[in-house]
């Protein structure tokens, strides 16, 4: 149980770090400078392929188990599950827009900035809600057997960016993270 919750929290910290990178690129975009669209795309690709596909799916399993144990949580958990769907949609939109920009399509800067800002703000609010209301509650509400069954339903997986194996898709983003930490690439 503690390991799964620790991974959930660690993911949130990593997601927040990536959102901070997006914030920096959004400031460049807003100020009229040229943002690093490729870096933005790498971040959104990770968010749509790791956060949305693996991380949120495991959370949804936890949410269902929590609702079964405490039906009074249904409204807040259902809202968080709807947010997962909306975040995935917003992330996919960002990936399309950033791909278009990188492929030479002229996308209005304000449109890209607005979509990215909406995503960043929504993702941060979503993580705050989970961290403050759901993670502590899940730790108290679910049994060791629940956590074993949850882990059997969807195994803990290696994070393709922050995990032990480096994935080529995220080489540039990994270099950015290492440079920030003062580690050689």
N, C-alpha and C positions, 0 to 999 in steps of 0.2 A: 504494500500500500504506500508506504512512505516513498519508495523508489519511484513509483508512477507519479505521485504528486510532485516529487522533486523534479522529475523530467518535465512535467507540465509547467511548473514555475520557471525552470531554466529556459524552456522554449519561449515563454513570454518575455524573459529578459533579452533573449537573442532577437526576437521579433522587434522589441522596442529599440534595440541598437540599429537595426535595419531601417526602422521608421525615422530614426534620427538622421541617417544618411539621406533618406528621401527628403526630410525637412531641409537639409542643407542644399540639395539640388533645387527644391522648390523656391528657396530664397534667391538662388541665382536666376531662376526662371522669372520670378516676380520682379527682380531688379533689372531685368533686361539683359543679363549676362547669358552666356551659353551654358546650360546645364549639361551634365554628363548623362545623356539619354541612355547610353548603353549600360551604365551602372544602374540607372533607374529600372531598366528592363530586367537586368539580372536579379535585382531585388524582388521585383514583382513576379518574375518567373519562379523564384524560390517560394514566395508567399503563396502562389497559386498551385504549386506542385508539392510543397511540403505542408505548409500550414493548413491549406484548404483540404487537401486530399488525405493526409495522414493524421496530423495533429487534431483537427476538428472532428474527424471521424471517431477518434478514440474518445474525445470529449463527449460526443453525442451518445456513445455507449454508456459512459459514466452518467450522463444526464438521465437517460432512460432508467437506469438502476436507481438513481436518487429519487426520481418521481415515484417509482414503485414503492420505495421505503417511506417517503413522505409526500403524499399527494398535495400538501399545502405548498410545495415548491413548484407545482406544475406551471403556474403563470410565469414566474421568473425564468424557469428553465426553458419553457416554450419560446419565450422572447429571445433568449440566448441562442437557441437552435435556429430561429428565424434569422438572427444576425449572422450566423454562419453562412446561410444561403446568400444573404445580401452581400456579405464581405466577399464571397466567392464571385458573385456577379460583378461587383465593383473591381475586383482584382483582374478578372478576365477582360473587362473593358479597358483597364489600364494597360494590360499586356498588348491588346490590339492597337491601342492608340500609340504606344511607344514603338511597337513594331512598324507601324505606318510612318512615324517620324523618321526612324532609322532607315526605312526603305525609300525615303525621298518624298513621301506625301507631305503636303503642307497642312499641318494641323494647327489650328489657332492655339497660341501659347496659353491664352486664358482658359481654354477648354481643357487642356492637359493639366494646367495648374489646379483648376477647380476639381477635376476628377481625382487627382492625386491628393489634394488637401482633404477632400471628403473621405477618401479611403483611410488616410493616416489618422484623422480624427476619430472615425468610426472604429477602427481597429484598436486604438488606444483606449477608448471608452469601453469597448467590449472586454479587453483584457483586465481593465480595472474592476469591472463588475465580476468577472470570474475570480480574480484574486481576492477580492474583499468578501464576496458572498458565497461562492461555490467551492473553491478549494478547501477552505477551512471546514465547511459543512460536509463535504465529501469525506474528509478525513475522519470525521466523527460518525457519520451516518453509515458508511459502508464497511462491511466486515472484511477480514482477510480473505475469506472465501469469495466474496464479491470481486475483490481485486484480482484474485487468481483467475476467476472466470472472465473478467474483463481483459486481462492480459492474454488469455487463451483465445478470446474472440478476435483480438487484433494485437499482435505481439509488439513489444517495444522495438522500435526500428532505429537504425542509425541515421542521424540527421545528415543530409548530403552536404551541408555547409559547415556546421559546427561539430559534426561527429568525428569519429576516428578515421574514416576513409575520406580522402579528398576526391571529389568528383570534378572532372574536367569542366563541366558546365559552369562551375562556380569559381574557377581559378582566379579570375580578375577580382571578384568580390572578396575572395579569401585573402588576396594580397592587400586589399584595402583595409580589411579588418586587422591583419597582421601589422601593417604599417601603423595603424592607430595604436596598437598595443606595444609598438616598439620592437616587434619580433621580425627577424628576417623572413622573407618569403620562401 
